[in-house]
Amino acid sequence: MTTLPEPNLPWTDHYVKYGFAVLKGLVSREFIAEALEEVKRLVGNGLPLEQWTTSNVPKNAYAMEGGGGSPVFRRVYDEAKLRAAIDEMFGSPDEFNNDRRFQLFLKPYDPNAKPGLTRKGHIDFVNSPVPTFGSGFMFQVSLVDKEPFGGNITIWPGTHKLVQRCVMNDPDWQYPKNWADIPESEPFEFVPKAGDVLFFHHLVAHEGNPCCTRMPRVSLHCQALRDEWRDEIDPGEPNLSPWARSLALNGRYHTRCDEKKMMLDYYGSQKSRDQKAKLAGQYK
């Protein structure tokens, strides 16, 4: 379950083709140690990690927005190797907008869970318009060493291309009502060591799993975004970044007027006046 589809493929090419990539040891042990102490403080049960269970970890800690507002977790974006990888994905050190969006994800041991992986994943646009291109990608940083079936995230390789094709053919296509259009396939289970990072596409199917091991899943779920959303792609354009190439697998495409209006109406309503004006300026 832990073998990459093409383990010898350069990591950026692997991301483009399969919608995800694993980079080992990207985050320093110094950051890991500090972050784990902060996790223990936030959970507040006073127990070693190996004794955390679904009965003694508060459920509101399972997916804590902004890590409880802690500045400790924000510093993951200052990790030199991680920032270099983000810049490599975008093809420039000037693209990442330094917007530090993250959640703390915890999955403690569940004594009633049976080892296994969910059969089918999801995307993070639920009953909402699905951005054909978007403005960036996601990544998860593991703060602990994990084992198989330990509540890890799984990825369905290549589904980013399938989902994007559906949205290109029908801007009204949505998750979950149209999810049957995406066939079931074999998932990849991210079984990390502390400091390993999983980069994944905004349209690739993914899912968490029950934790059947004593060591809980403890990870930071982060985003790397640009200020501007793309609204067109041409695979023939020279020097496309790996991130842009991952958006070009279905060929040349320019978002249609009805698609732009849908994005503005929905996502514009979620933003401040200044953000909405900026988004409208991009979707002319």
Secondary structure, 3 states (H helix, E strand, C coil): CCCCCCCCCCHHHHHHHHCEEEECCCCCHHHHHHHHHHHHHHHCCCCCHHHCECCCCCHHHCEEEHHHHCHHHHHHHHCHHHHHHHHHHHCCCCCCCCCCEEEEEEECECCCCCCCCCCCCECCCECCCCCCCCCEEEEEEECCCCCCCECCCEECCCHHHHHHHHHHHCCCCCECCCHHHCCCCCCEECCCCCCCEEEECCCCCEECCCECCCCCEEEEEEEEECCCCCCEECCCCCCCCHHHHCCCCCCCEECCHHHHHHHHHHHHCCCCHHHHHHHHHHCC
